[in-house]
Amino acid sequence: MSDQVPSSPHFFRLIRRGLLVIAVFLLVAAWLVPAPLETAADPMRPDRKSVV
Amino acid sequence: MIGEFVRHLFPRIVLRRNLRITYTFCLGGLSFTTFLTLIVTGLLLMFYYRPSPTGAFESIQFLESSVWGGRYLRSLHRFCSHTLLVLIMLHTLRVVLTGAYRHPRHGTWVVGTLILFLAVGSAYTGYLLPLDQLSYWATQTGMELLRVLPLGEQLRTLFVPDHIGGPLSLLRFYALHIAVLPTLMLSLIFLHFFRIRRSKGVLPYL
């Protein structure tokens, strides 16, 4: 039994850190890697041009 | 109250030796957090998106040029979708390498695999929505690939009753992307969590 610890605060601390890391990663990465947007879809023209 | 509810989703006690990052790399939890971010950003994008052949691209252009933070919001949604797929695949790899798919966790493994397929489907249906050249030709290629599968022709007709980017196909992709697939995913995610908690006695996993 001595090997067991209560989830609060030990396990939840780990979860909070994980949540913080992924949140910061996503927020920063989305700022650094903007979503591409090309010209409007044209079925007659397979060549692609970015408008961003 | 929300905090208490969340706490009840987790075990009350854990083994001290399991409190290390390399135990599961938190990949399931990170995937779920990314999924929740996708839902929030997706809901915000719905305020501007118009699922029609003439309105889709214009609405994205409007979002990016005239809405404060619109471009960032779309970038975040897109990046989250890519990250979710990577995290789920890494999570799957971790489960395979540690043998966590075996009895009595085989049901959890099957549910998790279904979530992976739904995530791929959700990402694919969302790809068409901006209706720019990239999304159009990528979807066109995907639908041609679908034809080689058994019942592929019937599936293609189901998803694309008119033509890629046509009014009906765009609406079906939109409905699948914003309602059908996320609802199925969320239901299976909760079933996945439930099965994990029910197997709590079968350590070494939580």
Interface residues (C-beta under 8 A of the other chain):
Chain A: D3 Q4 V5 P6 S7 S8 H10 F11 F12 L14 I15 G18 L19 V21 I22 A23 F25 L26 L27 A29 A30 W31 V33 P34 A35 P36 L37 E38 T39 A40 A41 D42 P43 R45 P46 D47 R48 K49 V51 V52
Chain B: R7 F10 P11 R12 I13 V14 L15 R16 R17 L19 I21 C26 G29 L30 T33 T34 T37 F57 I60 Q61 E64 R71 Y72 R74 S75 L76 H77 R78 F79 C80 T83 P130 L131 D132 Q133 L134 S135 Y136 W137 H163 I164 G165
